[in-house]
Amino acid sequence: MPNPRTAEHQDQCQPANAQTSVTLTRADLPLHCPQPGTALWSSHPRVFIPIEDAPDKRMICPYCGTEYVLRD
């Protein structure tokens, strides 16, 4: 049964994959997806993404398609 109070908190909810491109720095490594703050209902198994090894410092999560960009 859905929570009848969900409508009262719409400002606290965001759709799954609301942000499909994430820019991060070396301080954010090691990179894993989903990131902290992702809604539990929309998450997938945690996967570590070796973005520092990518030649163009860009990688895409194989589960949700979120693009990660590493800026130095």
N, CA, C and O atoms as a Tripos MOL2 file, in Angstrom:
@<TRIPOS>MOLECULE
protein
  288   287    72     0     0
PROTEIN
NO_CHARGES

@<TRIPOS>ATOM
      1 N           0.8420   -1.1790    0.0000 N.3       1 MET1
      2 CA          0.0000    0.0000    0.0000 C.3       1 MET1
      3 C           0.8870    1.2410    0.0000 C.2       1 MET1
      4 O           1.8250    1.3260    0.7920 O.2       1 MET1
      5 N           0.6040    2.2080   -0.8790 N.am      2 PRO2
      6 CA          1.4150    3.4160   -0.9140 C.3       2 PRO2
      7 C           1.2760    4.2230    0.3720 C.2       2 PRO2
      8 O           0.2620    4.1600    1.0660 O.2       2 PRO2
      9 N           2.3140    4.9730    0.6620 N.am      3 ASN3
     10 CA          2.2900    5.8380    1.8270 C.3       3 ASN3
     11 C           1.3720    7.0240    1.5420 C.2       3 ASN3
     12 O           1.6230    7.7770    0.6020 O.2       3 ASN3
     13 N           0.3190    7.2040    2.3290 N.am      4 PRO4
     14 CA         -0.6120    8.3080    2.0490 C.3       4 PRO4
     15 C           0.0020    9.6850    2.2890 C.2       4 PRO4
     16 O          -0.5690   10.6850    1.8540 O.2       4 PRO4
     17 N           1.1310    9.7680    2.9570 N.am      5 ARG5
     18 CA          1.7560   11.0680    3.2430 C.3       5 ARG5
     19 C           2.8260   11.4590    2.2150 C.2       5 ARG5
     20 O           3.4680   12.5000    2.3570 O.2       5 ARG5
     21 N           3.0160   10.6410    1.1980 N.am      6 THR6
     22 CA          4.0280   10.9360    0.1890 C.3       6 THR6
     23 C           3.7840   12.2860   -0.4720 C.2       6 THR6
     24 O           4.7270   13.0430   -0.7010 O.2       6 THR6
     25 N           2.5430   12.5890   -0.7770 N.am      7 ALA7
     26 CA          2.2180   13.8520   -1.4500 C.3       7 ALA7
     27 C           2.5910   15.0680   -0.6150 C.2       7 ALA7
     28 O           2.7850   16.1540   -1.1630 O.2       7 ALA7
     29 N           2.6960   14.9060    0.6950 N.am      8 GLU8
     30 CA          3.0480   16.0240    1.5620 C.3       8 GLU8
     31 C           4.5300   16.3670    1.4990 C.2       8 GLU8
     32 O           4.9390   17.4150    2.0000 O.2       8 GLU8
     33 N           5.3440   15.5020    0.8910 N.am      9 HIS9
     34 CA          6.7990   15.6810    0.8850 C.3       9 HIS9
     35 C           7.3820   15.6500   -0.5270 C.2       9 HIS9
     36 O           8.4880   15.1470   -0.7230 O.2       9 HIS9
     37 N           6.6690   16.1710   -1.4930 N.am     10 GLN10
     38 CA          7.1390   16.1450   -2.8720 C.3      10 GLN10
     39 C           8.4580   16.8870   -3.0570 C.2      10 GLN10
     40 O           9.2320   16.5450   -3.9510 O.2      10 GLN10
     41 N           8.7250   17.8880   -2.2350 N.am     11 ASP11
     42 CA          9.9660   18.6470   -2.3580 C.3      11 ASP11
     43 C          11.1790   17.8390   -1.9230 C.2      11 ASP11
     44 O          12.3090   18.2370   -2.2050 O.2      11 ASP11
     45 N          10.9790   16.7210   -1.2470 N.am     12 GLN12
     46 CA         12.0770   15.8780   -0.7780 C.3      12 GLN12
     47 C          12.3440   14.7100   -1.7110 C.2      12 GLN12
     48 O          13.2820   13.9460   -1.4850 O.2      12 GLN12
     49 N          11.5460   14.5570   -2.7440 N.am     13 CYS13
     50 CA         11.6870   13.4340   -3.6720 C.3      13 CYS13
     51 C          12.2320   13.9290   -4.9990 C.2      13 CYS13
     52 O          11.9330   15.0400   -5.4360 O.2      13 CYS13
     53 N          13.0270   13.0980   -5.6260 N.am     14 GLN14
     54 CA         13.4870   13.4130   -6.9650 C.3      14 GLN14
     55 C          13.3900   12.1470   -7.8000 C.2      14 GLN14
     56 O          13.5160   11.0440   -7.2680 O.2      14 GLN14
     57 N          13.1680   12.2900   -9.0950 N.am     15 PRO15
     58 CA         13.0240   11.1040   -9.9280 C.3      15 PRO15
     59 C          14.3310   10.3410  -10.0460 C.2      15 PRO15
     60 O          15.4090   10.8970   -9.8340 O.2      15 PRO15
     61 N          14.2290    9.0790  -10.3820 N.am     16 ALA16
     62 CA         15.4230    8.2550  -10.5830 C.3      16 ALA16
     63 C          16.2580    8.8550  -11.7020 C.2      16 ALA16
     64 O          15.7210    9.3230  -12.7060 O.2      16 ALA16
     65 N          17.5750    8.8410  -11.5260 N.am     17 ASN17
     66 CA         18.5040    9.3790  -12.5160 C.3      17 ASN17
     67 C          18.1950   10.8210  -12.8920 C.2      17 ASN17
     68 O          18.2790   11.2000  -14.0610 O.2      17 ASN17
     69 N          17.8360   11.6210  -11.8930 N.am     18 ALA18
     70 CA         17.5290   13.0260  -12.1430 C.3      18 ALA18
     71 C          18.7420   13.7370  -12.7300 C.2      18 ALA18
     72 O          18.5930   14.6640  -13.5260 O.2      18 ALA18
     73 N          19.9210   13.3150  -12.3500 N.am     19 GLN19
     74 CA         21.1410   13.8990  -12.8750 C.3      19 GLN19
     75 C          21.8730   12.8010  -13.6340 C.2      19 GLN19
     76 O          22.3390   11.8390  -13.0230 O.2      19 GLN19
     77 N          21.9820   12.9260  -14.9480 N.am     20 THR20
     78 CA         22.5930   11.8610  -15.7290 C.3      20 THR20
     79 C          24.0510   12.1240  -16.0530 C.2      20 THR20
     80 O          24.7030   11.2830  -16.6720 O.2      20 THR20
     81 N          24.5780   13.2720  -15.6500 N.am     21 SER21
     82 CA         25.9870   13.5700  -15.8290 C.3      21 SER21
     83 C          26.5260   14.1440  -14.5200 C.2      21 SER21
     84 O          25.9760   15.1040  -13.9800 O.2      21 SER21
     85 N          27.6000   13.5480  -14.0210 N.am     22 VAL22
     86 CA         28.1770   13.9550  -12.7450 C.3      22 VAL22
     87 C          29.6460   14.2930  -12.9630 C.2      22 VAL22
     88 O          30.3980   13.4800  -13.5000 O.2      22 VAL22
     89 N          30.0580   15.4880  -12.5500 N.am     23 THR23
     90 CA         31.4540   15.8960  -12.6150 C.3      23 THR23
     91 C          32.0480   15.7500  -11.2280 C.2      23 THR23
     92 O          31.4590   16.1890  -10.2410 O.2      23 THR23
     93 N          33.2240   15.1290  -11.1570 N.am     24 LEU24
     94 CA         33.8670   14.9290   -9.8640 C.3      24 LEU24
     95 C          35.3560   15.1940   -9.9490 C.2      24 LEU24
     96 O          35.9130   15.3350  -11.0380 O.2      24 LEU24
     97 N          36.0040   15.2620   -8.7770 N.am     25 THR25
     98 CA         37.4400   15.5020   -8.6990 C.3      25 THR25
     99 C          38.1100   14.2840   -8.0650 C.2      25 THR25
    100 O          37.4400   13.3460   -7.6320 O.2      25 THR25
    101 N          39.4200   14.3130   -8.0180 N.am     26 ARG26
    102 CA         40.1550   13.1920   -7.4140 C.3      26 ARG26
    103 C          39.8160   13.0040   -5.9400 C.2      26 ARG26
    104 O          39.9650   11.9030   -5.4110 O.2      26 ARG26
    105 N          39.3670   14.0470   -5.2780 N.am     27 ALA27
    106 CA         38.9610   13.9370   -3.8760 C.3      27 ALA27
    107 C          37.7190   13.0520   -3.7260 C.2      27 ALA27
    108 O          37.4550   12.5420   -2.6380 O.2      27 ALA27
    109 N          36.9580   12.8670   -4.8080 N.am     28 ASP28
    110 CA         35.7500   12.0480   -4.7750 C.3      28 ASP28
    111 C          36.0170   10.5700   -5.0490 C.2      28 ASP28
    112 O          35.0990    9.7530   -4.9900 O.2      28 ASP28
    113 N          37.2630   10.2270   -5.3470 N.am     29 LEU29
    114 CA         37.6070    8.8320   -5.6630 C.3      29 LEU29
    115 C          37.7790    8.0130   -4.3970 C.2      29 LEU29
    116 O          38.1370    8.5930   -3.3720 O.2      29 LEU29
    117 N          37.5530    6.7230   -4.3930 N.am     30 PRO30
    118 CA         37.1590    5.9030   -5.5370 C.3      30 PRO30
    119 C          35.7010    6.1440   -5.9010 C.2      30 PRO30
    120 O          34.8550    6.3650   -5.0360 O.2      30 PRO30
    121 N          35.4320    6.0980   -7.1810 N.am     31 LEU31
    122 CA         34.0930    6.3500   -7.7060 C.3      31 LEU31
    123 C          33.2590    5.0830   -7.6320 C.2      31 LEU31
    124 O          33.7010    4.0020   -8.0190 O.2      31 LEU31
    125 N          32.0630    5.2390   -7.1350 N.am     32 HIS32
    126 CA         31.1100    4.1300   -7.1770 C.3      32 HIS32
    127 C          29.7380    4.6830   -7.5180 C.2      32 HIS32
    128 O          29.4400    5.8500   -7.2660 O.2      32 HIS32
    129 N          28.9290    3.8430   -8.0830 N.am     33 CYS33
    130 CA         27.5660    4.1960   -8.4440 C.3      33 CYS33
    131 C          26.6680    3.0970   -7.9000 C.2      33 CYS33
    132 O          27.0010    1.9210   -8.0470 O.2      33 CYS33
    133 N          25.5580    3.4260   -7.2860 N.am     34 PRO34
    134 CA         24.9810    4.7440   -7.1120 C.3      34 PRO34
    135 C          25.7350    5.5750   -6.0810 C.2      34 PRO34
    136 O          26.4110    5.0490   -5.1970 O.2      34 PRO34
    137 N          25.5960    6.8760   -6.2230 N.am     35 GLN35
    138 CA         26.2430    7.8310   -5.3340 C.3      35 GLN35
    139 C          25.4330    7.9840   -4.0510 C.2      35 GLN35
    140 O          24.2490    7.6500   -4.0270 O.2      35 GLN35
    141 N          26.0580    8.4880   -2.9800 N.am     36 PRO36
    142 CA         25.3060    8.7660   -1.7590 C.3      36 PRO36
    143 C          24.1570    9.7420   -2.0590 C.2      36 PRO36
    144 O          24.3020   10.6720   -2.8530 O.2      36 PRO36
    145 N          23.0540    9.5120   -1.4240 N.am     37 GLY37
    146 CA         21.8970   10.3620   -1.6370 C.3      37 GLY37
    147 C          20.9250    9.8380   -2.6800 C.2      37 GLY37
    148 O          19.8370   10.3900   -2.8420 O.2      37 GLY37
    149 N          21.3020    8.7810   -3.3880 N.am     38 THR38
    150 CA         20.3870    8.1890   -4.3510 C.3      38 THR38
    151 C          19.2530    7.5130   -3.6040 C.2      38 THR38
    152 O          19.4760    6.8280   -2.6060 O.2      38 THR38
    153 N          18.0490    7.7050   -4.0850 N.am     39 ALA39
    154 CA         16.8910    7.0870   -3.4380 C.3      39 ALA39
    155 C          17.0400    5.5680   -3.4470 C.2      39 ALA39
    156 O          17.4150    4.9760   -4.4590 O.2      39 ALA39
    157 N          16.7470    4.9550   -2.3240 N.am     40 LEU40
    158 CA         16.9010    3.5120   -2.1970 C.3      40 LEU40
    159 C          16.0810    2.7570   -3.2320 C.2      40 LEU40
    160 O          16.5410    1.7460   -3.7610 O.2      40 LEU40
    161 N          14.8820    3.2260   -3.5280 N.am     41 TRP41
    162 CA         14.0220    2.5030   -4.4610 C.3      41 TRP41
    163 C          14.5610    2.5160   -5.8810 C.2      41 TRP41
    164 O          14.2150    1.6450   -6.6800 O.2      41 TRP41
    165 N          15.3970    3.4840   -6.2080 N.am     42 SER42
    166 CA         15.8930    3.5730   -7.5800 C.3      42 SER42
    167 C          17.3480    3.1470   -7.7090 C.2      42 SER42
    168 O          17.9420    3.3020   -8.7760 O.2      42 SER42
    169 N          17.9300    2.6140   -6.6430 N.am     43 SER43
    170 CA         19.3440    2.2590   -6.7100 C.3      43 SER43
    171 C          19.5350    0.8800   -7.3340 C.2      43 SER43
    172 O          18.5810    0.1250   -7.5220 O.2      43 SER43
    173 N          20.7670    0.5800   -7.6420 N.am     44 HIS44
    174 CA         21.1530   -0.7090   -8.2120 C.3      44 HIS44
    175 C          22.3390   -1.2110   -7.4120 C.2      44 HIS44
    176 O          22.8310   -0.4860   -6.5480 O.2      44 HIS44
    177 N          22.8190   -2.4210   -7.6600 N.am     45 PRO45
    178 CA         23.9940   -2.8950   -6.9120 C.3      45 PRO45
    179 C          25.1600   -1.9230   -7.0820 C.2      45 PRO45
    180 O          25.3700   -1.3730   -8.1630 O.2      45 PRO45
    181 N          25.9170   -1.7190   -6.0000 N.am     46 ARG46
    182 CA         27.0570   -0.7990   -6.0640 C.3      46 ARG46
    183 C          28.1200   -1.3700   -6.9780 C.2      46 ARG46
    184 O          28.4990   -2.5360   -6.8660 O.2      46 ARG46
    185 N          28.5890   -0.5430   -7.8710 N.am     47 VAL47
    186 CA         29.6530   -0.9090   -8.7970 C.3      47 VAL47
    187 C          30.7210    0.1720   -8.7160 C.2      47 VAL47
    188 O          30.4190    1.3640   -8.7680 O.2      47 VAL47
    189 N          31.9710   -0.2550   -8.5880 N.am     48 PHE48
    190 CA         33.0880    0.6870   -8.5800 C.3      48 PHE48
    191 C          33.5300    0.9130  -10.0100 C.2      48 PHE48
    192 O          33.6770   -0.0350  -10.7810 O.2      48 PHE48
    193 N          33.7430    2.1760  -10.3630 N.am     49 ILE49
    194 CA         34.0470    2.5650  -11.7360 C.3      49 ILE49
    195 C          35.4580    3.1440  -11.7750 C.2      49 ILE49
    196 O          35.7130    4.1790  -11.1580 O.2      49 ILE49
    197 N          36.3880    2.4920  -12.4930 N.am     50 PRO50
    198 CA         37.7910    2.9470  -12.5330 C.3      50 PRO50
    199 C          37.9980    4.1200  -13.4940 C.2      50 PRO50
    200 O          38.7100    3.9950  -14.4900 O.2      50 PRO50
    201 N          37.3870    5.2340  -13.1970 N.am     51 ILE51
    202 CA         37.4220    6.3930  -14.0890 C.3      51 ILE51
    203 C          38.8300    6.9520  -14.2580 C.2      51 ILE51
    204 O          39.1470    7.5180  -15.3040 O.2      51 ILE51
    205 N          39.6760    6.8000  -13.2420 N.am     52 GLU52
    206 CA         41.0360    7.3410  -13.3510 C.3      52 GLU52
    207 C          41.8600    6.6240  -14.4110 C.2      52 GLU52
    208 O          42.8790    7.1510  -14.8550 O.2      52 GLU52
    209 N          41.4380    5.4290  -14.8260 N.am     53 ASP53
    210 CA         42.1380    4.6750  -15.8680 C.3      53 ASP53
    211 C          41.6370    4.9820  -17.2760 C.2      53 ASP53
    212 O          42.2660    4.5830  -18.2560 O.2      53 ASP53
    213 N          40.5260    5.6780  -17.3860 N.am     54 ALA54
    214 CA         39.9390    5.9860  -18.6940 C.3      54 ALA54
    215 C          40.7680    7.0590  -19.3910 C.2      54 ALA54
    216 O          41.1230    8.0550  -18.7620 O.2      54 ALA54
    217 N          41.0850    6.8840  -20.6690 N.am     55 PRO55
    218 CA         41.9160    7.8680  -21.3830 C.3      55 PRO55
    219 C          41.3130    9.2650  -21.4190 C.2      55 PRO55
    220 O          42.0390   10.2530  -21.3180 O.2      55 PRO55
    221 N          39.9940    9.3590  -21.5620 N.am     56 ASP56
    222 CA         39.3630   10.6760  -21.6310 C.3      56 ASP56
    223 C          38.7250   11.0960  -20.3060 C.2      56 ASP56
    224 O          38.0460   12.1200  -20.2320 O.2      56 ASP56
    225 N          38.9540   10.2820  -19.2440 N.am     57 LYS57
    226 CA         38.4530   10.5680  -17.8900 C.3      57 LYS57
    227 C          36.9190   10.6640  -17.8660 C.2      57 LYS57
    228 O          36.3490   11.4530  -17.1120 O.2      57 LYS57
    229 N          36.2690    9.8550  -18.6970 N.am     58 ARG58
    230 CA         34.8150    9.7600  -18.7350 C.3      58 ARG58
    231 C          34.4390    8.2850  -18.7120 C.2      58 ARG58
    232 O          35.0550    7.4620  -19.3890 O.2      58 ARG58
    233 N          33.4250    7.9680  -17.9260 N.am     59 MET59
    234 CA         32.9110    6.6020  -17.9230 C.3      59 MET59
    235 C          31.4090    6.6490  -17.6780 C.2      59 MET59
    236 O          30.8810    7.6100  -17.1190 O.2      59 MET59
    237 N          30.7380    5.5940  -18.1060 N.am     60 ILE60
    238 CA         29.2900    5.4850  -17.9530 C.3      60 ILE60
    239 C          28.9850    4.2720  -17.0920 C.2      60 ILE60
    240 O          29.5490    3.1970  -17.2960 O.2      60 ILE60
    241 N          28.0880    4.4490  -16.1270 N.am     61 CYS61
    242 CA         27.6760    3.3440  -15.2610 C.3      61 CYS61
    243 C          26.9680    2.2930  -16.1120 C.2      61 CYS61
    244 O          26.0490    2.6280  -16.8600 O.2      61 CYS61
    245 N          27.3780    1.0270  -16.0130 N.am     62 PRO62
    246 CA         26.7390   -0.0110  -16.8190 C.3      62 PRO62
    247 C          25.3090   -0.3270  -16.3830 C.2      62 PRO62
    248 O          24.5620   -0.9460  -17.1410 O.2      62 PRO62
    249 N          24.9190    0.0810  -15.1910 N.am     63 TYR63
    250 CA         23.5660   -0.1980  -14.7090 C.3      63 TYR63
    251 C          22.5660    0.8920  -15.0800 C.2      63 TYR63
    252 O          21.5110    0.6060  -15.6460 O.2      63 TYR63
    253 N          22.8970    2.1410  -14.7610 N.am     64 CYS64
    254 CA         21.9030    3.2050  -14.9090 C.3      64 CYS64
    255 C          22.2140    4.1970  -16.0250 C.2      64 CYS64
    256 O          21.3580    5.0070  -16.3800 O.2      64 CYS64
    257 N          23.4210    4.1470  -16.5840 N.am     65 GLY65
    258 CA         23.7680    5.0390  -17.6800 C.3      65 GLY65
    259 C          24.2400    6.4160  -17.2730 C.2      65 GLY65
    260 O          24.4450    7.2740  -18.1320 O.2      65 GLY65
    261 N          24.4200    6.6510  -15.9770 N.am     66 THR66
    262 CA         24.9320    7.9450  -15.5260 C.3      66 THR66
    263 C          26.3470    8.1300  -16.0430 C.2      66 THR66
    264 O          27.1780    7.2310  -15.9190 O.2      66 THR66
    265 N          26.6230    9.2900  -16.6190 N.am     67 GLU67
    266 CA         27.9600    9.5890  -17.1250 C.3      67 GLU67
    267 C          28.7410   10.2980  -16.0280 C.2      67 GLU67
    268 O          28.2440   11.2380  -15.4060 O.2      67 GLU67
    269 N          29.9500    9.8460  -15.8010 N.am     68 TYR68
    270 CA         30.8380   10.4660  -14.8220 C.3      68 TYR68
    271 C          32.0230   11.0670  -15.5580 C.2      68 TYR68
    272 O          32.5900   10.4470  -16.4580 O.2      68 TYR68
    273 N          32.3930   12.2910  -15.1620 N.am     69 VAL69
    274 CA         33.5130   13.0180  -15.7760 C.3      69 VAL69
    275 C          34.4570   13.4150  -14.6570 C.2      69 VAL69
    276 O          34.0420   14.0360  -13.6790 O.2      69 VAL69
    277 N          35.7270   13.0580  -14.7970 N.am     70 LEU70
    278 CA         36.7460   13.3930  -13.7980 C.3      70 LEU70
    279 C          37.4770   14.6550  -14.2390 C.2      70 LEU70
    280 O          38.0750   14.6950  -15.3140 O.2      70 LEU70
    281 N          37.4230   15.6760  -13.4020 N.am     71 ARG71
    282 CA         38.1370   16.9410  -13.6730 C.3      71 ARG71
    283 C          39.3170   17.0390  -12.7220 C.2      71 ARG71
    284 O          39.1730   16.8160  -11.5200 O.2      71 ARG71
    285 N          40.4750   17.3700  -13.2560 N.am     72 ASP72
    286 CA         41.6790   17.5260  -12.4240 C.3      72 ASP72
    287 C          41.7950   18.9260  -11.9030 C.2      72 ASP72
    288 O          42.7440   19.2420  -11.1860 O.2      72 ASP72
@<TRIPOS>BOND
     1     1     2 1
     2     2     3 1
     3     3     4 2
     4     3     5 am
     5     5     6 1
     6     6     7 1
     7     7     8 2
     8     7     9 am
     9     9    10 1
    10    10    11 1
    11    11    12 2
    12    11    13 am
    13    13    14 1
    14    14    15 1
    15    15    16 2
    16    15    17 am
    17    17    18 1
    18    18    19 1
    19    19    20 2
    20    19    21 am
    21    21    22 1
    22    22    23 1
    23    23    24 2
    24    23    25 am
    25    25    26 1
    26    26    27 1
    27    27    28 2
    28    27    29 am
    29    29    30 1
    30    30    31 1
    31    31    32 2
    32    31    33 am
    33    33    34 1
    34    34    35 1
    35    35    36 2
    36    35    37 am
    37    37    38 1
    38    38    39 1
    39    39    40 2
    40    39    41 am
    41    41    42 1
    42    42    43 1
    43    43    44 2
    44    43    45 am
    45    45    46 1
    46    46    47 1
    47    47    48 2
    48    47    49 am
    49    49    50 1
    50    50    51 1
    51    51    52 2
    52    51    53 am
    53    53    54 1
    54    54    55 1
    55    55    56 2
    56    55    57 am
    57    57    58 1
    58    58    59 1
    59    59    60 2
    60    59    61 am
    61    61    62 1
    62    62    63 1
    63    63    64 2
    64    63    65 am
    65    65    66 1
    66    66    67 1
    67    67    68 2
    68    67    69 am
    69    69    70 1
    70    70    71 1
    71    71    72 2
    72    71    73 am
    73    73    74 1
    74    74    75 1
    75    75    76 2
    76    75    77 am
    77    77    78 1
    78    78    79 1
    79    79    80 2
    80    79    81 am
    81    81    82 1
    82    82    83 1
    83    83    84 2
    84    83    85 am
    85    85    86 1
    86    86    87 1
    87    87    88 2
    88    87    89 am
    89    89    90 1
    90    90    91 1
    91    91    92 2
    92    91    93 am
    93    93    94 1
    94    94    95 1
    95    95    96 2
    96    95    97 am
    97    97    98 1
    98    98    99 1
    99    99   100 2
   100    99   101 am
   101   101   102 1
   102   102   103 1
   103   103   104 2
   104   103   105 am
   105   105   106 1
   106   106   107 1
   107   107   108 2
   108   107   109 am
   109   109   110 1
   110   110   111 1
   111   111   112 2
   112   111   113 am
   113   113   114 1
   114   114   115 1
   115   115   116 2
   116   115   117 am
   117   117   118 1
   118   118   119 1
   119   119   120 2
   120   119   121 am
   121   121   122 1
   122   122   123 1
   123   123   124 2
   124   123   125 am
   125   125   126 1
   126   126   127 1
   127   127   128 2
   128   127   129 am
   129   129   130 1
   130   130   131 1
   131   131   132 2
   132   131   133 am
   133   133   134 1
   134   134   135 1
   135   135   136 2
   136   135   137 am
   137   137   138 1
   138   138   139 1
   139   139   140 2
   140   139   141 am
   141   141   142 1
   142   142   143 1
   143   143   144 2
   144   143   145 am
   145   145   146 1
   146   146   147 1
   147   147   148 2
   148   147   149 am
   149   149   150 1
   150   150   151 1
   151   151   152 2
   152   151   153 am
   153   153   154 1
   154   154   155 1
   155   155   156 2
   156   155   157 am
   157   157   158 1
   158   158   159 1
   159   159   160 2
   160   159   161 am
   161   161   162 1
   162   162   163 1
   163   163   164 2
   164   163   165 am
   165   165   166 1
   166   166   167 1
   167   167   168 2
   168   167   169 am
   169   169   170 1
   170   170   171 1
   171   171   172 2
   172   171   173 am
   173   173   174 1
   174   174   175 1
   175   175   176 2
   176   175   177 am
   177   177   178 1
   178   178   179 1
   179   179   180 2
   180   179   181 am
   181   181   182 1
   182   182   183 1
   183   183   184 2
   184   183   185 am
   185   185   186 1
   186   186   187 1
   187   187   188 2
   188   187   189 am
   189   189   190 1
   190   190   191 1
   191   191   192 2
   192   191   193 am
   193   193   194 1
   194   194   195 1
   195   195   196 2
   196   195   197 am
   197   197   198 1
   198   198   199 1
   199   199   200 2
   200   199   201 am
   201   201   202 1
   202   202   203 1
   203   203   204 2
   204   203   205 am
   205   205   206 1
   206   206   207 1
   207   207   208 2
   208   207   209 am
   209   209   210 1
   210   210   211 1
   211   211   212 2
   212   211   213 am
   213   213   214 1
   214   214   215 1
   215   215   216 2
   216   215   217 am
   217   217   218 1
   218   218   219 1
   219   219   220 2
   220   219   221 am
   221   221   222 1
   222   222   223 1
   223   223   224 2
   224   223   225 am
   225   225   226 1
   226   226   227 1
   227   227   228 2
   228   227   229 am
   229   229   230 1
   230   230   231 1
   231   231   232 2
   232   231   233 am
   233   233   234 1
   234   234   235 1
   235   235   236 2
   236   235   237 am
   237   237   238 1
   238   238   239 1
   239   239   240 2
   240   239   241 am
   241   241   242 1
   242   242   243 1
   243   243   244 2
   244   243   245 am
   245   245   246 1
   246   246   247 1
   247   247   248 2
   248   247   249 am
   249   249   250 1
   250   250   251 1
   251   251   252 2
   252   251   253 am
   253   253   254 1
   254   254   255 1
   255   255   256 2
   256   255   257 am
   257   257   258 1
   258   258   259 1
   259   259   260 2
   260   259   261 am
   261   261   262 1
   262   262   263 1
   263   263   264 2
   264   263   265 am
   265   265   266 1
   266   266   267 1
   267   267   268 2
   268   267   269 am
   269   269   270 1
   270   270   271 1
   271   271   272 2
   272   271   273 am
   273   273   274 1
   274   274   275 1
   275   275   276 2
   276   275   277 am
   277   277   278 1
   278   278   279 1
   279   279   280 2
   280   279   281 am
   281   281   282 1
   282   282   283 1
   283   283   284 2
   284   283   285 am
   285   285   286 1
   286   286   287 1
   287   287   288 2
@<TRIPOS>SUBSTRUCTURE
     1 MET1         2 RESIDUE 1 A MET
     2 PRO2         6 RESIDUE 1 A PRO
     3 ASN3        10 RESIDUE 1 A ASN
     4 PRO4        14 RESIDUE 1 A PRO
     5 ARG5        18 RESIDUE 1 A ARG
     6 THR6        22 RESIDUE 1 A THR
     7 ALA7        26 RESIDUE 1 A ALA
     8 GLU8        30 RESIDUE 1 A GLU
     9 HIS9        34 RESIDUE 1 A HIS
    10 GLN10       38 RESIDUE 1 A GLN
    11 ASP11       42 RESIDUE 1 A ASP
    12 GLN12       46 RESIDUE 1 A GLN
    13 CYS13       50 RESIDUE 1 A CYS
    14 GLN14       54 RESIDUE 1 A GLN
    15 PRO15       58 RESIDUE 1 A PRO
    16 ALA16       62 RESIDUE 1 A ALA
    17 ASN17       66 RESIDUE 1 A ASN
    18 ALA18       70 RESIDUE 1 A ALA
    19 GLN19       74 RESIDUE 1 A GLN
    20 THR20       78 RESIDUE 1 A THR
    21 SER21       82 RESIDUE 1 A SER
    22 VAL22       86 RESIDUE 1 A VAL
    23 THR23       90 RESIDUE 1 A THR
    24 LEU24       94 RESIDUE 1 A LEU
    25 THR25       98 RESIDUE 1 A THR
    26 ARG26      102 RESIDUE 1 A ARG
    27 ALA27      106 RESIDUE 1 A ALA
    28 ASP28      110 RESIDUE 1 A ASP
    29 LEU29      114 RESIDUE 1 A LEU
    30 PRO30      118 RESIDUE 1 A PRO
    31 LEU31      122 RESIDUE 1 A LEU
    32 HIS32      126 RESIDUE 1 A HIS
    33 CYS33      130 RESIDUE 1 A CYS
    34 PRO34      134 RESIDUE 1 A PRO
    35 GLN35      138 RESIDUE 1 A GLN
    36 PRO36      142 RESIDUE 1 A PRO
    37 GLY37      146 RESIDUE 1 A GLY
    38 THR38      150 RESIDUE 1 A THR
    39 ALA39      154 RESIDUE 1 A ALA
    40 LEU40      158 RESIDUE 1 A LEU
    41 TRP41      162 RESIDUE 1 A TRP
    42 SER42      166 RESIDUE 1 A SER
    43 SER43      170 RESIDUE 1 A SER
    44 HIS44      174 RESIDUE 1 A HIS
    45 PRO45      178 RESIDUE 1 A PRO
    46 ARG46      182 RESIDUE 1 A ARG
    47 VAL47      186 RESIDUE 1 A VAL
    48 PHE48      190 RESIDUE 1 A PHE
    49 ILE49      194 RESIDUE 1 A ILE
    50 PRO50      198 RESIDUE 1 A PRO
    51 ILE51      202 RESIDUE 1 A ILE
    52 GLU52      206 RESIDUE 1 A GLU
    53 ASP53      210 RESIDUE 1 A ASP
    54 ALA54      214 RESIDUE 1 A ALA
    55 PRO55      218 RESIDUE 1 A PRO
    56 ASP56      222 RESIDUE 1 A ASP
    57 LYS57      226 RESIDUE 1 A LYS
    58 ARG58      230 RESIDUE 1 A ARG
    59 MET59      234 RESIDUE 1 A MET
    60 ILE60      238 RESIDUE 1 A ILE
    61 CYS61      242 RESIDUE 1 A CYS
    62 PRO62      246 RESIDUE 1 A PRO
    63 TYR63      250 RESIDUE 1 A TYR
    64 CYS64      254 RESIDUE 1 A CYS
    65 GLY65      258 RESIDUE 1 A GLY
    66 THR66      262 RESIDUE 1 A THR
    67 GLU67      266 RESIDUE 1 A GLU
    68 TYR68      270 RESIDUE 1 A TYR
    69 VAL69      274 RESIDUE 1 A VAL
    70 LEU70      278 RESIDUE 1 A LEU
    71 ARG71      282 RESIDUE 1 A ARG
    72 ASP72      286 RESIDUE 1 A ASP
